[in-house]
Structure formats: C-alpha cells, structure tokens
C-alpha cells in the first residue's frame, strides 16, 4: 500500500486478521485431538452432559458457530472418543 504525502499524519491502517489463522482455541483443540495435550473427563463429570452439549451445538441450539464454539465441540468429541476407547479396552479384558 502506498501513501500520499498529504496523508503523512494519518494513522497506519490496522492489518486485517483472519480468525481461521489466529485461533488459539483451535490450536488448543488441535493439541487435544493429537494427544499432545492429555485431557480427561473429571471423575465427577457426566459424559451424558458432554454428549448433550455436542448435540446442542451441532443442532444450532447454541447459536451461530464461531471458532471458540467449534473448538469446544472438537475438544468434547475428543474427550468422548477417549471415554469410548477406555470402555472398549475394559470390555476386552
């Protein structure tokens, strides 16, 4: 971008940010999904509540999807998948 000499006192434009590229919640979800960040459901937490959250988000009950909600759902799915894997291992014994 070029500036006219008459606009020397004008402030610099703010660079546009793309939420798909600046997405700390998405980075956290990536870490959970890849196993780089090991999370587990708390002992007093109910997996059914987590499934209800995912279902509500997917059905649109929680409003429009934004990067934060998408990351929360990805993390919830990863936690549920871990629970399912643990149950499968327990039944195989």
C-alpha positions, 0 to 999 in steps of 0.5 A: 500500500502506498501513501500520499504525502498529504496523508503523512499524519494519518494513522497506519491502517490496522492489518486485517486478521483472519480468525481461521489463522489466529485461533488459539482455541483451535490450536488448543483443540488441535493439541487435544485431538493429537494427544499432545495435550492429555485431557480427561473427563473429571471423575465427577463429570457426566459424559451424558452432559458432554454428549448433550452439549455436542448435540446442542451445538451441532443442532444450532441450539447454541447459536451461530458457530464461531471458532471458540464454539467449534473448538469446544465441540472438537475438544468434547468429541475428543474427550468422548472418543477417549471415554469410548476407547477406555470402555472398549479396552475394559470390555476386552479384558 
